[in-house]
């Protein structure tokens, strides 16, 4: 079977009433077009059962149909029953999906929530790590020009955080390997600390013939997708961007900064601790977001005041009087103090000025000092000046930078050379 044409269905009464705007259709059409699919239609329909007629029509002209929305527990979530009816099969409970949902919500599964683990017979559930309603995929039998055949169907939940996770990590990779569409290859990269506008400028400046690009902004990174052209041209393009934007800010694949560090710690059987001031526990939060982090993360201390730095990390009063809390000397003492008290292999320390107040000519808003200590190498510190888009932005990007710099420190990289190459953060 060859797959070339796709129809997209965006389901939701709030969309057809103009309460919210659709972003799913544009996103999916862009990504699918970049890997060679032809989009037949993008159809927006309410949650009232009217999808059936237009879906049956599109099945005659499409190789693939993708639906978002209508998978929740309420009576107007009709996608499952409609697909089952068109496919001529009953809805059946998937036992593994039931067990997974029961583990998450317990006895609340009984009643309306249980609808979410029923799927058309012969279809397979798609795991939803961001919500309670799994998606599903399967083949819908149809007759085209008198010949029996089938159309590949994917159904995903409507909430953007759930749909994006499922589309990018489960649906799109499966579609990319099917035969029939004119895809010329697609590479994914994770970009850290780089503003979207600067990333776009860099793409324009190093663009290779026939290579298209797209971005997806996420909380702690931007995903960059290069498609088309030859593999060598896409590689040269990303190498040019790294030279322009800085060392260590672009990683191959779909990966968070915390995973770059945590995988290194796991592979080398190392432990880490952190002492935080301006980030107020954000680094610890990112580290403990990962299941199993207790294997390599000892813990941390939020030492926001000078008194806390002295009492918990043994920072000296003389250091604070002479250099201040936002200084190389302070973060190095913080890192060493945390290393000693925790007994870990590595430690991170951070102190900075997140704003909106507290800056000066010598120490402007956005200035953050990072300190790193280790059992196996000298203590190191480095300053980074972040563009200030507000207090939350400085704190968030400082936490991401701390994770990246900790990884490179553990690898013995020269942090000064690296940070000096960071042009646009």
N, C-alpha and C positions, 0 to 999 in steps of 0.2 A: 504494500500500500504506500502510495506517495501522498504527501501532505503539502498543499500549497496555499489554500485559501482558508481564512478564519473569519467568523462572525462573532462579535462581542456583544454581550447583553448585560446592561447595568440596571439592576432591579432595585426600586425603592420609591415609594410614594413621595417621600420628602424631596426627591430629585425632580419628579415631574411637577411638583407644586412650587418649585423654585426656592424651597427653604434652604437647601444646600446645593452647591455646584458639583458637577461630576468631574473628578480627576482621574478615575480609573480608566476610562476609555482612551483618553489621550496618552496616558502612561503605557498601557498595554500595546496600543497601536504603534507607538514610537519604538518600543523594544522589539516587538515582533517584526516590524518592517526592517529594522536594522539587521535581523538575521535572515531576511529573505522571504518572509511571508507576505502575502497579499491580503489586505483587510477588506473584506466584502462590505461589511456594515458595522456600525456602532449604534446599537438600539438601546434607548432608555425607556423603561416601562415601569408602571406602578406595581405595588404588591396587591394586585386585585385579580390575578388569574388571566389577564389579557395577554400574557406572554405567549400562551400556547400557539395561537394562530401564526404569529410572525416567526416563532421558533420553528414550526413545522415547515414554513416556507424557506427559511434559511438552511434547513437541513438538506434541501434539494440543491443548494448552490455552494455549499461549504464542505470542506474536509474536516474542519475542526470548529466546534462552538465552545466559547468560554463564557461562563455566567458568574456574576458577582452579586451577592445579596440574596435574601430570602431563605437563609439557612438557620435562622434563630429559632427559639422555642415557642413563639407566639403563633396564633391561628392564621395570621396573614403571611407567614413564612412558608410559601408554597413551592419552592424550587424543587425539593426532593420529590414530592408527590407528582408534580408535573412531569419531571424527567422520567419517573417510573411509569407514568401513564403512557407517554409517547413511546418509551422503549418496550411497553407491553409486559412489564414485570412487576411483581409486588415490592413493597418496601419491607425490608427485613432488618432486624437489629444486628449490628456488628458487635460481637462479644468483646473483642479487644478494645474497641472504642468505648464500650460501656464500662469496662474495668478501669480504663484510663480516666474517664470522666468521674466515675465514682471515687477514685483516689483523690481527685482534685476537689470535689464539692460534697462528697459524702451523701447523706440521705436526701439532700436537696435534689438529687438526680430524679427522684420519683415525681411523676406528674409531667408538666410541660417540658422540663429540661430533657426528659428521656427521648423526646422526639429528635434531638440532635444526634443520636447515635443510630438512627434508622437511615438506610440507603437503598437505592434501587438494587434489586437482586442482580448479582454479577458485577456490580461496580465496586471500586475499592476506595476506602477512606483516605484522605490526605490529612496528615497530622497538623493540628493548629496549636503551636506552642504559645500563641499570644491570646487565645480566647477559648471558649468552651465548645464552639461549633466546628467540627471538622469539615473540610471540603470533601469532595469525592470526584472520581474519574472513572470512565468506562466507555463502552462503545454503544451507540444507539443504532439499531438496525433500521435501514431505510431501503426504499426501492427507487433507483434513479434510472430513467430511460428504460424501464422494464427489467433492470438487473438488480438483484439484491446486493447490498453493500452496507457499509457502516460508517458512521461519523463519530470521530473522537470527541468526547465531551469532558470538560473540566468545570466544576462548580466550586466557587470560593466564597467565604463570608464577605460581607460588605464593609465593615469598619476598616478604615485605611491601614491601621497598624497590623491588623490580622491579614488583610488581603496582600499587602506589600510583602510581608514575611513569606506567605505561601507562594505568591507569584514568583518572586525572585529566587527563592531557595528550593522550590519543588516543581512548579509548573514550567517556568521558562527553561531550566536545565533539561527537562524531559523533551520539550519541543525543539530545543537546539540540536538534539541528536537524531531526530526523525529525518527520513529521506524525502526528497521531492522539492523542498524549498531551496531557494538560491543563496543560501547562507555562505559567506566567504570567511567564516571564522569570527570569533568574538572573544575578547580578553577582558577580564575584570580586575580592577585595582582599587585599593583602599587608600585614600588620601587624608592625611592628618594635618590639622592646624592651618590649612591653606584656605583662604576665602574663596567662595565659588567664583566670584568675578575674576580673581587672579588665575584660578585654574582654567577658566574659559580663555583668558588672554594667552596663557601658555599653550593651550591646545591649538589656538589659531596660529601662533608663531611657529610651531614645530609641525604643523599639519602635514601628513604624508598623502600623496595622491591616492584617492579611492578609499581612504580611511574616514569613517564617521565616528563621532563620539557623542556620548550622553552622560549626564550626571544625575545622581540621586542624593540629596542632602539628608543626612542622618544626624542624630544627636551629637555624636562624638567623632564623626568623620564624614567624608563625601565619597560615595562609590562612583568610580569612573569606568565607563564601558567604551572600549574601542572595538569597532567592527568593520569588516570589509578590508579590501587591500590584501597584501601578502603578510604573512606572519612576521617576516623580517622587517617590513615597513612599520608595523605596529610596535615592534620592539624598539626600533630606532626612534620612534616618536616618543615613547615613554622614557627612553634614556635621555633624550633632549629635554624633556620636561623636568627630569630629576636634576639635570645640570642647572636649569634655570631657577627652579623653586627651592632646591636645597637637598642635602643628603639626609636619608632616613625618613622622609615624610611621605613616601609612596611605597606601598607594599603590594605584592602580587596577591590577587584573590580577594575573597570576602572575609575580612578579618578585622577585629577590633584591636586597639593598642594594648588593652589588658591581656588579650590572648597571645600577642607576640611575646610579652614578658612571662606570662604564666606557663606557656609551653616550654620556654627556655628553662624556667625554674624546675619544672617537672622532669624534663629530660636530663638535667644535671643534678637532680636530687638536692636542690638548694631551698633554703627558707628565706623569707623576707619580712621586714617590719617597717613601719613608717611613722614619722613624727610630723604632724601637720599644724600649720598656723593659719595662713590665709585661706586654705581650701576647706578647713573646718570638718575634716573627715571624708571629703569627697573621694580621695584616693582609696581609702579603706573601703568605701562603699563600692567602688568599681571592682576592687579585688574580690570582695565577698559576694558580688553578683554571680560569680562563677561557682557552680556546684563543685564540691570537693576542695574548695580553696583552703580548708583547714590543713591540708597536707603540706602546703607551702607558705601560707600566710600566718604568721604568729599573732599579729595584732598591731595596734597602733595607739598613738596618743595624740589628742588634740590639745596642743599647748598654745593657746591663743594669746594669753597675756605673758608679759615678761616674767611675772612671778611663777607661772606654770612652767616656763622653759627652765627656770633656775631649779625649781623643786623637783620636777620629774626627769629632766634630761641633763642636769648638772651644767647648764650653760652658766658661765661666770658673769657676775655683775660687771666686772671690768670689761668684758667683751661687749656687753650691751651698752655700757657708758661710752666706750671708745668708738664702736662701729655701728651700734644700733641693731635692732632685731632683723632688719632686712639687709643682710650683709653676708659675705662669704664666710667670715669668721663665725657668725652665729649659726648658720645652717650646718657648717662642718661640726661644730660642737653638738648640735642637735642630733646629727646623724651618728656621731660616735657614742653619744649618751644612749640613744635608742639601741644601737648595736650591743652595747655592754649590758643593758638591762634586759634585753630580749634573748640574747645568745644566738640570734639568727646569723645566717651567712652574709646577708646584705641588709642594708637599711637605707631608706629614703627620708630626706628632710626637706621641708619647703616653707618658705616665709616670703611674703610679698605684699604689695599694695594693690588691692583689688578695686579701690575706689568706692563711691564717687569722691570721697574726701581722703585726706592724709598724704597726698602727693606733694612733692617739692621739686625744685630744679634739679637737685642732685639725685633724688629718688622719686621719679614721676609715677603717676598712676599707670599700672600695667607692668611695673618692674617686679620680677619674681626671681628669687634666688633658690637654687636647688642644691642640696648636699647629698653625697652618697658615701657610705662607708662599707667596708668589707673586711672579712677576715684575711683575704688573700691579696689585697692591693691597697695602695695609699688612698686616704680620704680625698675626695674631689668635690669641687663646687663650680657652678656655672650660673650666670645670670641670663635671663631671657626677658626681652621687652615686648610685651604683647600690646597690640593695638587695642585700645579700650572701646568696646562696644557695650559697656555696662559691666557692673560688678559680677553678675552671674556668668557673663561670657568669659571674663578674665579667669575666674575660678575654675570653670569647666575646662577651658583650654590648658590652664596650668596643670590640672590633674592629668590630662592626656599626655602633656609634654613630660611630666614626671615619670609616667610609665614607659614612654619611649626612651627617655634618657637613662632610666635604670637598666633597661635592656642593653643599651650600648655601653654603659659603664661596666656592666657585668662581663661584656665581651672584650673589654680592654680598649674600646675605641677612644679617640681623642675628642672629648666633648666640646672643647673650644673650637676646633676646626669645624666640627659639625654644626654648632649653633651659629657660627659666623656665616655659614652658607645659607641659613634660613632667611629668605629675603622678604617675605610678605606676611608674616604672622601677626 
